[in-house]
Amino acid sequence: MVDRSELHAGMAVWTPRGEKLGYVVEVTDEEFIVEKGVLVWRRGYAVPLGEVREVVEDEVFLHHGPDSLLSGPREIPPTSRRTSH
């Protein structure tokens, strides 16, 4: 599992197939919030730190793709998170 100190807001998040999932907007002790979409279609998802395969420079690579990943993590309401993108 990745150490939370390796993650920070603004990092791009990628699936194993090279698809850009979104950006890290917040990091907590157990998970990080990935925001995907633009403008009014923005959504944030809590992703467990254990889903991180590796961190390379300012990019986060996950173990699973968006289908399995986004069906499990809980969606974060827009008013309860910070938006940086």
C-alpha positions in Angstrom: 0.0 0.0 0.0 1.1 3.5 -0.8 2.0 5.9 2.0 -0.4 8.8 2.1 2.5 11.3 2.2 3.2 10.3 -1.5 -0.1 11.7 -2.6 -1.2 15.3 -2.9 -3.8 17.5 -4.5 -3.4 18.0 -8.3 -1.9 14.6 -9.1 -3.4 12.9 -12.2 -4.9 9.5 -11.6 -4.7 6.7 -14.2 -6.2 3.3 -14.7 -4.0 0.2 -15.6 -5.0 0.7 -19.3 -3.7 4.2 -19.4 -7.1 6.0 -19.1 -7.1 9.2 -17.2 -9.6 8.9 -14.3 -9.3 12.4 -12.9 -7.3 14.3 -10.3 -6.6 14.0 -6.6 -8.4 16.8 -4.7 -7.9 15.6 -1.1 -6.0 13.0 0.8 -7.2 11.5 4.2 -5.7 8.8 6.4 -7.5 5.9 4.7 -8.4 7.2 1.2 -8.1 10.0 -1.3 -10.7 11.9 -3.3 -10.5 11.7 -7.1 -12.5 14.3 -9.0 -13.5 13.5 -12.5 -15.5 15.4 -15.0 -15.7 19.1 -15.8 -17.8 22.1 -14.6 -21.3 21.0 -13.6 -20.6 17.3 -14.3 -17.8 17.1 -11.7 -18.0 14.1 -9.3 -15.7 13.1 -6.6 -15.1 9.6 -5.4 -13.4 8.3 -2.3 -10.7 5.7 -3.3 -9.0 3.5 -0.7 -5.2 4.0 -0.5 -4.9 0.2 -1.1 -6.1 0.7 -4.7 -2.8 2.5 -5.6 -0.5 0.3 -7.6 2.3 3.0 -7.8 3.1 6.6 -7.7 5.4 8.0 -10.4 6.3 11.7 -10.1 2.9 13.5 -10.0 0.9 10.6 -11.3 -1.1 7.9 -9.5 -1.6 4.5 -11.1 -4.4 2.3 -9.8 -4.8 -1.5 -9.7 -8.3 -1.4 -11.2 -10.1 0.3 -14.0 -13.0 2.7 -13.8 -15.7 0.1 -14.1 -14.8 -1.8 -11.0 -13.4 1.1 -9.2 -16.2 3.6 -9.6 -18.9 1.0 -8.8 -17.4 0.5 -5.3 -16.1 3.7 -3.8 -18.6 6.1 -2.3 -19.4 9.3 -4.1 -18.5 12.5 -2.3 -21.1 15.4 -2.4 -19.7 18.5 -4.0 -20.2 20.7 -0.9 -18.0 18.5 1.3 -14.8 18.6 -0.7 -12.3 21.1 -1.9 -12.1 21.7 -5.7 -8.7 22.5 -7.2 -9.5 21.9 -11.0 
